[in-house]
Amino acid sequence: MGTATFVDIILSILLPPLGVFLKFGLEVEFWICLVLTLFGYLPGIIYAIYIITK
């Protein structure tokens, strides 16, 4: 795990869609994370960390 991944994970904990956006851009992963975050903050965090570390 590199420094960039560590920073992405920290951003994903603070603001999940931002971490996914910086990693993938406006791809499907970002929109899924945004919807999950709007429905509940915890599902957004879990999905963001999963998708970044995958």
mmCIF file of the N, C-alpha and C atoms, coordinates in Angstrom:
data_MODEL
# 
_entry.id   MODEL 
# 
loop_
_atom_site.group_PDB 
_atom_site.id 
_atom_site.type_symbol 
_atom_site.label_atom_id 
_atom_site.label_alt_id 
_atom_site.label_comp_id 
_atom_site.label_asym_id 
_atom_site.label_entity_id 
_atom_site.label_seq_id 
_atom_site.pdbx_PDB_ins_code 
_atom_site.Cartn_x 
_atom_site.Cartn_y 
_atom_site.Cartn_z 
_atom_site.occupancy 
_atom_site.B_iso_or_equiv 
_atom_site.pdbx_formal_charge 
_atom_site.auth_seq_id 
_atom_site.auth_comp_id 
_atom_site.auth_asym_id 
_atom_site.auth_atom_id 
_atom_site.pdbx_PDB_model_num 
ATOM 1   N N  . MET A 1 1  ? 0.855   -1.164 0.000   1.00 0.00 ? 1  MET A N  1 
ATOM 2   C CA . MET A 1 1  ? 0.000   0.000  0.000   1.00 0.00 ? 1  MET A CA 1 
ATOM 3   C C  . MET A 1 1  ? 0.904   1.231  0.000   1.00 0.00 ? 1  MET A C  1 
ATOM 4   N N  . GLY A 1 2  ? 0.692   2.112  -0.975  1.00 0.00 ? 2  GLY A N  1 
ATOM 5   C CA . GLY A 1 2  ? 1.521   3.296  -1.102  1.00 0.00 ? 2  GLY A CA 1 
ATOM 6   C C  . GLY A 1 2  ? 0.921   4.497  -0.406  1.00 0.00 ? 2  GLY A C  1 
ATOM 7   N N  . THR A 1 3  ? 1.634   5.590  -0.473  1.00 0.00 ? 3  THR A N  1 
ATOM 8   C CA . THR A 1 3  ? 1.184   6.828  0.156   1.00 0.00 ? 3  THR A CA 1 
ATOM 9   C C  . THR A 1 3  ? -0.100  7.340  -0.485  1.00 0.00 ? 3  THR A C  1 
ATOM 10  N N  . ALA A 1 4  ? -0.197  7.208  -1.806  1.00 0.00 ? 4  ALA A N  1 
ATOM 11  C CA . ALA A 1 4  ? -1.401  7.675  -2.498  1.00 0.00 ? 4  ALA A CA 1 
ATOM 12  C C  . ALA A 1 4  ? -2.623  6.901  -2.020  1.00 0.00 ? 4  ALA A C  1 
ATOM 13  N N  . THR A 1 5  ? -2.497  5.614  -1.829  1.00 0.00 ? 5  THR A N  1 
ATOM 14  C CA . THR A 1 5  ? -3.620  4.815  -1.353  1.00 0.00 ? 5  THR A CA 1 
ATOM 15  C C  . THR A 1 5  ? -3.994  5.216  0.069   1.00 0.00 ? 5  THR A C  1 
ATOM 16  N N  . PHE A 1 6  ? -3.008  5.493  0.899   1.00 0.00 ? 6  PHE A N  1 
ATOM 17  C CA . PHE A 1 6  ? -3.271  5.919  2.269   1.00 0.00 ? 6  PHE A CA 1 
ATOM 18  C C  . PHE A 1 6  ? -4.047  7.237  2.287   1.00 0.00 ? 6  PHE A C  1 
ATOM 19  N N  . VAL A 1 7  ? -3.646  8.177  1.456   1.00 0.00 ? 7  VAL A N  1 
ATOM 20  C CA . VAL A 1 7  ? -4.344  9.461  1.367   1.00 0.00 ? 7  VAL A CA 1 
ATOM 21  C C  . VAL A 1 7  ? -5.760  9.253  0.836   1.00 0.00 ? 7  VAL A C  1 
ATOM 22  N N  . ASP A 1 8  ? -5.926  8.383  -0.164  1.00 0.00 ? 8  ASP A N  1 
ATOM 23  C CA . ASP A 1 8  ? -7.259  8.079  -0.697  1.00 0.00 ? 8  ASP A CA 1 
ATOM 24  C C  . ASP A 1 8  ? -8.161  7.486  0.378   1.00 0.00 ? 8  ASP A C  1 
ATOM 25  N N  . ILE A 1 9  ? -7.623  6.627  1.221   1.00 0.00 ? 9  ILE A N  1 
ATOM 26  C CA . ILE A 1 9  ? -8.423  6.007  2.280   1.00 0.00 ? 9  ILE A CA 1 
ATOM 27  C C  . ILE A 1 9  ? -8.835  7.051  3.317   1.00 0.00 ? 9  ILE A C  1 
ATOM 28  N N  . ILE A 1 10 ? -7.912  7.934  3.682   1.00 0.00 ? 10 ILE A N  1 
ATOM 29  C CA . ILE A 1 10 ? -8.247  8.994  4.644   1.00 0.00 ? 10 ILE A CA 1 
ATOM 30  C C  . ILE A 1 10 ? -9.345  9.893  4.067   1.00 0.00 ? 10 ILE A C  1 
ATOM 31  N N  . LEU A 1 11 ? -9.216  10.275 2.787   1.00 0.00 ? 11 LEU A N  1 
ATOM 32  C CA . LEU A 1 11 ? -10.252 11.098 2.156   1.00 0.00 ? 11 LEU A CA 1 
ATOM 33  C C  . LEU A 1 11 ? -11.581 10.354 2.085   1.00 0.00 ? 11 LEU A C  1 
ATOM 34  N N  . SER A 1 12 ? -11.522 9.038  1.884   1.00 0.00 ? 12 SER A N  1 
ATOM 35  C CA . SER A 1 12 ? -12.747 8.247  1.805   1.00 0.00 ? 12 SER A CA 1 
ATOM 36  C C  . SER A 1 12 ? -13.455 8.159  3.145   1.00 0.00 ? 12 SER A C  1 
ATOM 37  N N  . ILE A 1 13 ? -12.706 8.237  4.219   1.00 0.00 ? 13 ILE A N  1 
ATOM 38  C CA . ILE A 1 13 ? -13.340 8.231  5.535   1.00 0.00 ? 13 ILE A CA 1 
ATOM 39  C C  . ILE A 1 13 ? -13.989 9.585  5.810   1.00 0.00 ? 13 ILE A C  1 
ATOM 40  N N  . LEU A 1 14 ? -13.312 10.658 5.418   1.00 0.00 ? 14 LEU A N  1 
ATOM 41  C CA . LEU A 1 14 ? -13.852 11.994 5.669   1.00 0.00 ? 14 LEU A CA 1 
ATOM 42  C C  . LEU A 1 14 ? -15.001 12.342 4.728   1.00 0.00 ? 14 LEU A C  1 
ATOM 43  N N  . LEU A 1 15 ? -14.808 12.087 3.432   1.00 0.00 ? 15 LEU A N  1 
ATOM 44  C CA . LEU A 1 15 ? -15.821 12.389 2.424   1.00 0.00 ? 15 LEU A CA 1 
ATOM 45  C C  . LEU A 1 15 ? -15.734 11.314 1.335   1.00 0.00 ? 15 LEU A C  1 
ATOM 46  N N  . PRO A 1 16 ? -16.510 10.243 1.486   1.00 0.00 ? 16 PRO A N  1 
ATOM 47  C CA . PRO A 1 16 ? -16.359 9.072  0.617   1.00 0.00 ? 16 PRO A CA 1 
ATOM 48  C C  . PRO A 1 16 ? -16.378 9.353  -0.885  1.00 0.00 ? 16 PRO A C  1 
ATOM 49  N N  . PRO A 1 17 ? -17.308 10.142 -1.430  1.00 0.00 ? 17 PRO A N  1 
ATOM 50  C CA . PRO A 1 17 ? -17.282 10.344 -2.880  1.00 0.00 ? 17 PRO A CA 1 
ATOM 51  C C  . PRO A 1 17 ? -16.019 11.045 -3.382  1.00 0.00 ? 17 PRO A C  1 
ATOM 52  N N  . LEU A 1 18 ? -15.418 11.882 -2.552  1.00 0.00 ? 18 LEU A N  1 
ATOM 53  C CA . LEU A 1 18 ? -14.207 12.583 -2.973  1.00 0.00 ? 18 LEU A CA 1 
ATOM 54  C C  . LEU A 1 18 ? -13.050 11.615 -3.168  1.00 0.00 ? 18 LEU A C  1 
ATOM 55  N N  . GLY A 1 19 ? -12.884 10.688 -2.252  1.00 0.00 ? 19 GLY A N  1 
ATOM 56  C CA . GLY A 1 19 ? -11.817 9.701  -2.388  1.00 0.00 ? 19 GLY A CA 1 
ATOM 57  C C  . GLY A 1 19 ? -11.979 8.850  -3.636  1.00 0.00 ? 19 GLY A C  1 
ATOM 58  N N  . VAL A 1 20 ? -13.208 8.442  -3.918  1.00 0.00 ? 20 VAL A N  1 
ATOM 59  C CA . VAL A 1 20 ? -13.474 7.626  -5.113  1.00 0.00 ? 20 VAL A CA 1 
ATOM 60  C C  . VAL A 1 20 ? -13.304 8.468  -6.370  1.00 0.00 ? 20 VAL A C  1 
ATOM 61  N N  . PHE A 1 21 ? -13.723 9.728  -6.331  1.00 0.00 ? 21 PHE A N  1 
ATOM 62  C CA . PHE A 1 21 ? -13.576 10.609 -7.493  1.00 0.00 ? 21 PHE A CA 1 
ATOM 63  C C  . PHE A 1 21 ? -12.103 10.811 -7.847  1.00 0.00 ? 21 PHE A C  1 
ATOM 64  N N  . LEU A 1 22 ? -11.265 11.019 -6.846  1.00 0.00 ? 22 LEU A N  1 
ATOM 65  C CA . LEU A 1 22 ? -9.849  11.231 -7.116  1.00 0.00 ? 22 LEU A CA 1 
ATOM 66  C C  . LEU A 1 22 ? -9.183  9.985  -7.684  1.00 0.00 ? 22 LEU A C  1 
ATOM 67  N N  . LYS A 1 23 ? -9.710  8.826  -7.359  1.00 0.00 ? 23 LYS A N  1 
ATOM 68  C CA . LYS A 1 23 ? -9.132  7.569  -7.853  1.00 0.00 ? 23 LYS A CA 1 
ATOM 69  C C  . LYS A 1 23 ? -9.679  7.195  -9.232  1.00 0.00 ? 23 LYS A C  1 
ATOM 70  N N  . PHE A 1 24 ? -10.990 7.385  -9.458  1.00 0.00 ? 24 PHE A N  1 
ATOM 71  C CA . PHE A 1 24 ? -11.637 6.885  -10.672 1.00 0.00 ? 24 PHE A CA 1 
ATOM 72  C C  . PHE A 1 24 ? -12.224 7.964  -11.570 1.00 0.00 ? 24 PHE A C  1 
ATOM 73  N N  . GLY A 1 25 ? -12.403 9.167  -11.073 1.00 0.00 ? 25 GLY A N  1 
ATOM 74  C CA . GLY A 1 25 ? -13.061 10.202 -11.865 1.00 0.00 ? 25 GLY A CA 1 
ATOM 75  C C  . GLY A 1 25 ? -14.576 10.014 -11.818 1.00 0.00 ? 25 GLY A C  1 
ATOM 76  N N  . LEU A 1 26 ? -15.253 10.480 -12.852 1.00 0.00 ? 26 LEU A N  1 
ATOM 77  C CA . LEU A 1 26 ? -16.721 10.379 -12.887 1.00 0.00 ? 26 LEU A CA 1 
ATOM 78  C C  . LEU A 1 26 ? -17.178 9.056  -13.500 1.00 0.00 ? 26 LEU A C  1 
ATOM 79  N N  . GLU A 1 27 ? -16.633 7.984  -13.021 1.00 0.00 ? 27 GLU A N  1 
ATOM 80  C CA . GLU A 1 27 ? -17.027 6.644  -13.472 1.00 0.00 ? 27 GLU A CA 1 
ATOM 81  C C  . GLU A 1 27 ? -18.196 6.149  -12.624 1.00 0.00 ? 27 GLU A C  1 
ATOM 82  N N  . VAL A 1 28 ? -18.646 4.952  -12.917 1.00 0.00 ? 28 VAL A N  1 
ATOM 83  C CA . VAL A 1 28 ? -19.783 4.351  -12.209 1.00 0.00 ? 28 VAL A CA 1 
ATOM 84  C C  . VAL A 1 28 ? -19.502 4.230  -10.716 1.00 0.00 ? 28 VAL A C  1 
ATOM 85  N N  . GLU A 1 29 ? -18.261 3.941  -10.353 1.00 0.00 ? 29 GLU A N  1 
ATOM 86  C CA . GLU A 1 29 ? -17.907 3.786  -8.939  1.00 0.00 ? 29 GLU A CA 1 
ATOM 87  C C  . GLU A 1 29 ? -18.218 5.046  -8.147  1.00 0.00 ? 29 GLU A C  1 
ATOM 88  N N  . PHE A 1 30 ? -17.945 6.215  -8.741  1.00 0.00 ? 30 PHE A N  1 
ATOM 89  C CA . PHE A 1 30 ? -18.219 7.479  -8.062  1.00 0.00 ? 30 PHE A CA 1 
ATOM 90  C C  . PHE A 1 30 ? -19.707 7.644  -7.810  1.00 0.00 ? 30 PHE A C  1 
ATOM 91  N N  . TRP A 1 31 ? -20.525 7.370  -8.806  1.00 0.00 ? 31 TRP A N  1 
ATOM 92  C CA . TRP A 1 31 ? -21.970 7.572  -8.667  1.00 0.00 ? 31 TRP A CA 1 
ATOM 93  C C  . TRP A 1 31 ? -22.573 6.604  -7.658  1.00 0.00 ? 31 TRP A C  1 
ATOM 94  N N  . ILE A 1 32 ? -22.081 5.363  -7.639  1.00 0.00 ? 32 ILE A N  1 
ATOM 95  C CA . ILE A 1 32 ? -22.557 4.398  -6.644  1.00 0.00 ? 32 ILE A CA 1 
ATOM 96  C C  . ILE A 1 32 ? -22.200 4.888  -5.247  1.00 0.00 ? 32 ILE A C  1 
ATOM 97  N N  . CYS A 1 33 ? -20.982 5.359  -5.077  1.00 0.00 ? 33 CYS A N  1 
ATOM 98  C CA . CYS A 1 33 ? -20.540 5.860  -3.775  1.00 0.00 ? 33 CYS A CA 1 
ATOM 99  C C  . CYS A 1 33 ? -21.349 7.079  -3.354  1.00 0.00 ? 33 CYS A C  1 
ATOM 100 N N  . LEU A 1 34 ? -21.648 7.957  -4.291  1.00 0.00 ? 34 LEU A N  1 
ATOM 101 C CA . LEU A 1 34 ? -22.431 9.147  -3.977  1.00 0.00 ? 34 LEU A CA 1 
ATOM 102 C C  . LEU A 1 34 ? -23.835 8.773  -3.496  1.00 0.00 ? 34 LEU A C  1 
ATOM 103 N N  . VAL A 1 35 ? -24.475 7.857  -4.182  1.00 0.00 ? 35 VAL A N  1 
ATOM 104 C CA . VAL A 1 35 ? -25.821 7.423  -3.792  1.00 0.00 ? 35 VAL A CA 1 
ATOM 105 C C  . VAL A 1 35 ? -25.790 6.734  -2.431  1.00 0.00 ? 35 VAL A C  1 
ATOM 106 N N  . LEU A 1 36 ? -24.800 5.857  -2.215  1.00 0.00 ? 36 LEU A N  1 
ATOM 107 C CA . LEU A 1 36 ? -24.701 5.187  -0.919  1.00 0.00 ? 36 LEU A CA 1 
ATOM 108 C C  . LEU A 1 36 ? -24.448 6.184  0.204   1.00 0.00 ? 36 LEU A C  1 
ATOM 109 N N  . THR A 1 37 ? -23.647 7.205  -0.060  1.00 0.00 ? 37 THR A N  1 
ATOM 110 C CA . THR A 1 37 ? -23.371 8.215  0.958   1.00 0.00 ? 37 THR A CA 1 
ATOM 111 C C  . THR A 1 37 ? -24.618 9.037  1.254   1.00 0.00 ? 37 THR A C  1 
ATOM 112 N N  . LEU A 1 38 ? -25.414 9.326  0.240   1.00 0.00 ? 38 LEU A N  1 
ATOM 113 C CA . LEU A 1 38 ? -26.651 10.075 0.465   1.00 0.00 ? 38 LEU A CA 1 
ATOM 114 C C  . LEU A 1 38 ? -27.655 9.264  1.276   1.00 0.00 ? 38 LEU A C  1 
ATOM 115 N N  . PHE A 1 39 ? -27.675 7.948  1.081   1.00 0.00 ? 39 PHE A N  1 
ATOM 116 C CA . PHE A 1 39 ? -28.591 7.095  1.846   1.00 0.00 ? 39 PHE A CA 1 
ATOM 117 C C  . PHE A 1 39 ? -28.095 6.842  3.262   1.00 0.00 ? 39 PHE A C  1 
ATOM 118 N N  . GLY A 1 40 ? -26.796 6.902  3.439   1.00 0.00 ? 40 GLY A N  1 
ATOM 119 C CA . GLY A 1 40 ? -26.217 6.684  4.762   1.00 0.00 ? 40 GLY A CA 1 
ATOM 120 C C  . GLY A 1 40 ? -24.718 6.861  4.685   1.00 0.00 ? 40 GLY A C  1 
ATOM 121 N N  . TYR A 1 41 ? -24.169 7.566  5.633   1.00 0.00 ? 41 TYR A N  1 
ATOM 122 C CA . TYR A 1 41 ? -22.748 7.878  5.591   1.00 0.00 ? 41 TYR A CA 1 
ATOM 123 C C  . TYR A 1 41 ? -21.888 6.611  5.700   1.00 0.00 ? 41 TYR A C  1 
ATOM 124 N N  . LEU A 1 42 ? -22.256 5.698  6.574   1.00 0.00 ? 42 LEU A N  1 
ATOM 125 C CA . LEU A 1 42 ? -21.468 4.478  6.783   1.00 0.00 ? 42 LEU A CA 1 
ATOM 126 C C  . LEU A 1 42 ? -21.412 3.584  5.540   1.00 0.00 ? 42 LEU A C  1 
ATOM 127 N N  . PRO A 1 43 ? -22.525 3.336  4.842   1.00 0.00 ? 43 PRO A N  1 
ATOM 128 C CA . PRO A 1 43 ? -22.414 2.535  3.609   1.00 0.00 ? 43 PRO A CA 1 
ATOM 129 C C  . PRO A 1 43 ? -21.498 3.190  2.567   1.00 0.00 ? 43 PRO A C  1 
ATOM 130 N N  . GLY A 1 44 ? -21.494 4.511  2.504   1.00 0.00 ? 44 GLY A N  1 
ATOM 131 C CA . GLY A 1 44 ? -20.606 5.207  1.582   1.00 0.00 ? 44 GLY A CA 1 
ATOM 132 C C  . GLY A 1 44 ? -19.151 4.988  1.931   1.00 0.00 ? 44 GLY A C  1 
ATOM 133 N N  . ILE A 1 45 ? -18.833 5.039  3.220   1.00 0.00 ? 45 ILE A N  1 
ATOM 134 C CA . ILE A 1 45 ? -17.458 4.821  3.668   1.00 0.00 ? 45 ILE A CA 1 
ATOM 135 C C  . ILE A 1 45 ? -17.022 3.388  3.369   1.00 0.00 ? 45 ILE A C  1 
ATOM 136 N N  . ILE A 1 46 ? -17.871 2.433  3.682   1.00 0.00 ? 46 ILE A N  1 
ATOM 137 C CA . ILE A 1 46 ? -17.526 1.028  3.460   1.00 0.00 ? 46 ILE A CA 1 
ATOM 138 C C  . ILE A 1 46 ? -17.287 0.767  1.977   1.00 0.00 ? 46 ILE A C  1 
ATOM 139 N N  . TYR A 1 47 ? -18.170 1.261  1.128   1.00 0.00 ? 47 TYR A N  1 
ATOM 140 C CA . TYR A 1 47 ? -18.008 1.050  -0.312  1.00 0.00 ? 47 TYR A CA 1 
ATOM 141 C C  . TYR A 1 47 ? -16.750 1.738  -0.827  1.00 0.00 ? 47 TYR A C  1 
ATOM 142 N N  . ALA A 1 48 ? -16.502 2.969  -0.377  1.00 0.00 ? 48 ALA A N  1 
ATOM 143 C CA . ALA A 1 48 ? -15.333 3.705  -0.855  1.00 0.00 ? 48 ALA A CA 1 
ATOM 144 C C  . ALA A 1 48 ? -14.035 3.004  -0.490  1.00 0.00 ? 48 ALA A C  1 
ATOM 145 N N  . ILE A 1 49 ? -13.932 2.551  0.742   1.00 0.00 ? 49 ILE A N  1 
ATOM 146 C CA . ILE A 1 49 ? -12.705 1.866  1.150   1.00 0.00 ? 49 ILE A CA 1 
ATOM 147 C C  . ILE A 1 49 ? -12.566 0.552  0.403   1.00 0.00 ? 49 ILE A C  1 
ATOM 148 N N  . TYR A 1 50 ? -13.664 -0.155 0.213   1.00 0.00 ? 50 TYR A N  1 
ATOM 149 C CA . TYR A 1 50 ? -13.617 -1.416 -0.530  1.00 0.00 ? 50 TYR A CA 1 
ATOM 150 C C  . TYR A 1 50 ? -13.139 -1.188 -1.969  1.00 0.00 ? 50 TYR A C  1 
ATOM 151 N N  . ILE A 1 51 ? -13.712 -0.214 -2.640  1.00 0.00 ? 51 ILE A N  1 
ATOM 152 C CA . ILE A 1 51 ? -13.413 -0.001 -4.059  1.00 0.00 ? 51 ILE A CA 1 
ATOM 153 C C  . ILE A 1 51 ? -11.990 0.549  -4.248  1.00 0.00 ? 51 ILE A C  1 
ATOM 154 N N  . ILE A 1 52 ? -11.496 1.320  -3.297  1.00 0.00 ? 52 ILE A N  1 
ATOM 155 C CA . ILE A 1 52 ? -10.143 1.856  -3.422  1.00 0.00 ? 52 ILE A CA 1 
ATOM 156 C C  . ILE A 1 52 ? -9.094  0.773  -3.158  1.00 0.00 ? 52 ILE A C  1 
ATOM 157 N N  . THR A 1 53 ? -9.348  -0.091 -2.199  1.00 0.00 ? 53 THR A N  1 
ATOM 158 C CA . THR A 1 53 ? -8.360  -1.124 -1.875  1.00 0.00 ? 53 THR A CA 1 
ATOM 159 C C  . THR A 1 53 ? -8.485  -2.357 -2.759  1.00 0.00 ? 53 THR A C  1 
ATOM 160 N N  . LYS A 1 54 ? -9.537  -2.438 -3.552  1.00 0.00 ? 54 LYS A N  1 
ATOM 161 C CA . LYS A 1 54 ? -9.736  -3.612 -4.409  1.00 0.00 ? 54 LYS A CA 1 
ATOM 162 C C  . LYS A 1 54 ? -8.710  -3.679 -5.503  1.00 0.00 ? 54 LYS A C  1 
# 
